[in-house]
Amino acid sequence: MSFTFTPAIQTLLIYLYGFQAFASALFFIHPKLRSERARSMRHAALSWWPVTLFGAVMVVGGQWVAVAACVLLSGLALRELLRLLPARTRFVDAAVWAAIPVHYGAMLLFRDPTRFYAVGIGWAYAVLPVVVFMADGPKAYLRRVAQLQWAVVLAVLGLSHLAWVLGPAAGPGTAGTRAELVTFLFLLVMSNDAAQFVFGKAFGRHLLAPRISPKKTWEGFLGGLAVVLGLAALARTLLTPFSLPAALAVGAGAATLGLLGDLVLSSIKRDLGAKDSGRLLPGQGGAVDRLDSLIFTAPLFAHLIGAFS
């Protein structure tokens, strides 16, 4: 197994876990942070431990570990999304679940993104519609097909961009550099989520999308944007070959797409009558609730890396 534990990643992880340990300790030491009123913030802070540990394993574990981790994430996300949808026949469920081995298998077989994404998209838009009408007939056909296609696009095609960047499809001799770039992406996405939450709680006054997410505020978004831009400027020399303008553009894109991903998934959950996608993380919902920003930022980042390479 080939690890990609570069000095830059090692340095960042030391700072990251040190900060997390300090923040977690505060929630157990400070009287106000131990109170019932701070329960949601306490859960939010502690929920980052499994997320950052899993992300670190994905980044430093090497190409095959990265692919396996992405397959696991796709499976968790797809499971949660399918649980929100109306009941289906087992035949349809089997076809939806088959999107994971079909798409990731094509990724390992072809290595060329234009070919393996053509396979995944073809499965979602050519195979699934046929399976649905053969198994369930025409009743509410368009809605049922669209729901299943969305589930595959978000859980499988969206998240698989991380496997494209970190896995064997990236090609030989690039593992360390690409691991550092994905670490940069993770840093921006996680910091944006955390900063939007903190700034929204502390300063939020003006609602951003009240019909979709009543807790999202312009103050939270702008605070997250400011934090992400600052981190992008500071971390670019450690983790990326980006110039300052390029790093700031990536940071702005991560903050904006992270917010849009959150709002899109919130719209889906509201349409389906659900508050959270699951209960994987106590008090913080499921895998999709934590991955919503990454689902939207990973594709753009992967294509930027491809263009840069």
Phi, psi and omega in degrees: 000132182259114180272156179238051183271075184285160178303323180295315179294319179300314180299315181296318181295325177298313178295318183297308182290330174296316178295318179297319179296318178297313181296318180295320179297322179301322182290343178258345183258313185288128183302317181293326181281346176270354184286167180294328181295332181266012185299315182296320178293323179296315177298319180298316181294315182289333181291345180286341181298306178297328180293310182290325177294317178295318178298321179295317177299318180299319185284317187265350187284351182099175188297314185287327175295321179298316179296315180299320179295320179293321176299317179297315179298317178299319179296316179297315181294317180295320178301315181293318180294319180293328178293335179280340186272161177301157182299147181228169174285159179296329179297316178293316178302318180298320180293322178293312180296330180296342179300329181292303179295327180296310184289311181291327175296318177296325178297318180285333183279314189264327181068335180276119184299328179295333180274313184285333174285331174297323178294312180297316179293320178298322178296316183290323189253352177242316184280310184302316179301323179292316180298320183296314182287331177291324185270321189243354178080190189272351185295125182052035188299310185298317180295316182294317179295315181299320179298316181291322178296318177299318180300316180291317181299314183288308188283325186256299185293319181294306183291334183293347177298333175292321177292326177298315183288319187265340188273189182300334180297342179290339180094166183285152172078008183238003189300313183297314180297315182290326176297320178293322178294319178291325174300320176300315178298312179302317180300315181293315183294313181293320179294322178297314179300313182293316182292321177298320179296312184293312181293325177296319178294319187278320189236359187299122177229322187255115183291139183269315180214073189299330181283342183256308183220094186300341182267353179280130180232160176295324179297320178296315180297313182292324175295317176298319179299316181297316179296317182294319178297319178296316179293321179299319179293322182284321187271350187297321182287336180278323191241345188224163171266012186290146168288169180299313178299321180294318179296320178294323178295318177296318178298315178296320178295319179295318180294317183289312180292328176299316177296315181296321177299318177300315182290322179296313179294326175296321178297318179297314181295320179294320179297327181266003176075031181238143176275315179236159179280338182186195181229032182296319181250114185306124178078356184235006177089209185251193181297318181297323178298329179270335185264356188304319179293318183293326180301326182267330181277329183301315180299314180298315182296319180299318180289327175295318178297317178300318179292321181293321181293000000 
